[in-house]
């Protein structure tokens, strides 16, 4: 066993805990905020999970203002943790809630966070509050909470949740501030302002594509909307950051327009600052911390470093296992080169495989959006992304088979060259089973670390919308059905990427850079292009006609927008699994090893982070 490999594994593991410790330090204001998991019952016998942020000076003798924080549709509470930490360090008790069916909260039929994700009429979701009402009751039960100063905030669908809950609990709510919620804008325009017997702030980011679609108006035009001006009590154009009404009377109305996209709000200093400014006016804590004084970006940065260290540990730990007597047989010699023939067909095939995810994302995604979740596969967004991966893989398979039978097979390429057969040319079930057990060992170790870190630090491994979240027993129950489909998808994608990257090469003598690059391009390259076009297009006047049917939304359909937003999850997920697969293939020349690890990792990420719909 290589001493260097063991040393790398140990150092990377140490760095995981160091980086998570520092990230947690920013999250809990270096011990000045106590963070704990709380569970409380819903009306149908299930449990709601939330995180409770308690500033150190909160007590029954010194109750503090409190804010309920709700995440957006098909997300979970960690996605809005930047807002929770900034509010808590300013002296607010914060209850950040996993909506029904999201995170660690139980699903309730008909009341899920996004009952069918993208396949159900949004009007049904408008009648729900995602558990926000129960969150208000929970805050009111704490002796260290000032019951005269209860605020609510929520992103996207979370904005709808808190609006519905606030109208139900109007006598208990002092102020609400949705952000990026098009349905809340519609509610403001359609509702008499007097029904909102509390202060209202709203963040309508300049580049928020979802609000644009929901309202049919860009931010600049929205400020001139007659219905909205009536809600604000003015005949003139609404001025951002100007207070209309009175905070003391509970009639204040104020809108903020930072430069951000819909999910860009999550990591936007202007949006976070607007939140801090509004609640300081509505429910002052006199913390003395300015709205520009923010630390969430440091938590995000160290969390990214922790993700990188975790991936490094995964690879080095896998190498340690492969050097052990138990799994050493998984390493093949790779003595037979993959025949290539002309480089032109290989190049064309590779380019097609890279382009497939980008070309299918919206159109195939919209078709998948019509498919309902099932008891076996109960998470709509996980389903959609899973089927998208399977369909893309099948297209890649057709391309690869054409190349194989027209060029590769004629020149001697075979199962052994692709890593399916052992050195003697035979495919053995025992070897496949051992690769399966190897992958289970690696993934189980990784998620033991993930769950341990959450238990110690109360944060997950995350950046923006992407997160490696702890696994719960309820979610683990769906590992097998989702894992089977991801095995199909990644079996094909891994074969294609490793084969095209290894043409003409024997053993591990091939170009390291080329193999890693092609593996990444086939896995994540297309999604990366879509993501760049999408976000550059939203923040500029760059509107490629093939992508934006009419600005600022792609293909003229809201679900198309959502698929583009999900590239922020797809890109890091496929980046990680492509790196792991390439590293393991180069180590073993055995396609099963990286295949199983990549498939199981992708399945775990998606089943841990998506909301139940059934």
Beta strands, then each sheet from edge to edge (+ up, - down):
strand 1: 33-41
strand 2: 47-55
strand 3: 64-70
strand 4: 93-97
strand 5: 145-155
strand 6: 175-179
strand 7: 199-203
strand 8: 253-256
strand 9: 461-463
strand 10: 466-468
sheet 1: 1+ 2- 4+ 3+ 5+ 6+ 7+ 8+
sheet 2: 9+ 10-
end
